[in-house]
Amino acid sequence: PPQKVPEPATGFNRLETKHHQRHAKDMGFKTTKEYEKAAVEFFNSDKGKLYYSDARGRFYRYDERTQFMSISSNGVIHTFLKKQKRNLNV
């Protein structure tokens, strides 16, 4: 089957939510804007591996070394967080 290629991420659909504020703080970002910039840069990079979920219609970029995971669809980042591989379900 043809390889699915994600649209480049441009940012979050909603940034100032408790969910995003919590992840930004957990990952050591001072502002949600810094968090958003890092999420976009990570998703658009070639770090880690890129996965696609047909069930969710979303792309997941995961880096085992840093445990960073960014989830995106249609150029929109849904979340960016640190996640242990044993908890990774994609």
N, C-alpha and C positions, 0 to 999 in steps of 0.2 A: 504493500500500500504506500501511497505517497506520504512523505514526511510532512507533518503539520508544522507550520512556521508561525510563531506568534507575531502579532503586530508589536512594534516597539512601544514600550510603556511610556506614558507621558505624565502620570500622576494618579492620585487617589480620586475616587468619585466623591467621597466624603472624608475629610481629613480630621476635623475637630470632633471626633467621637471619643467616648471613654475607652473603647477598644483600641483605637490608634494611639491615644495618649498613654495608655498603660504600656503598650508594646514599645513606644518611643522611649519611655522612662526606663523600662526593663533593659533596653539595648544601649542605654547610656547617652541618648540624644537629648540636648537641652531644649530643643523646640520641635514641634511637629513638622515644621518646614524642613529642618535638617533631616528628620526621619524620612520624609517623603523623597527628598533628593537622594538619599542613600538607597531607598527602596527601588527607585527608578534606575539608578546606576547599576545596582546589583542585578535586577531583572534583565536589563539590556546587555549585561556583560556575558562573557563566556565562562564564568566561574561555575564550578560544580556541574550539575547535570540538569537538563531540561526534561520535564515530563509533561504529558498531556493526559487529561482525564476526559474521556468521551462522555462519561456520565454527567460531569459537571460543566463541560465545555470550557475548561480553564487550563492554563499552563501553570506549572509549578517549577521554579528553579530552586534547587537545593544544593548546598555545598556542605559535604560531610565534615570538612576540616573546621569551618567556622560555625556550622550548624544553622546558617542563615537560610531562610526560606521566604520566597516572595511568590505570591499568587496573582495572576493577571489574566484578563480576557479583554479582547477588543481594545487593547492599549490602556486599559484602566487597571491600576493596582488595587487588589482587594485587601491584602494584608502583607505585612513584612514582619517576621519574627524569628526567634531562635527556637529550634525544635530538634529534639534528639531523634536520631534515625529510627530507633525502635518504635517511636510513636508516629512514624511517617506512613500515612495511608494514601498513596496516589496510584 
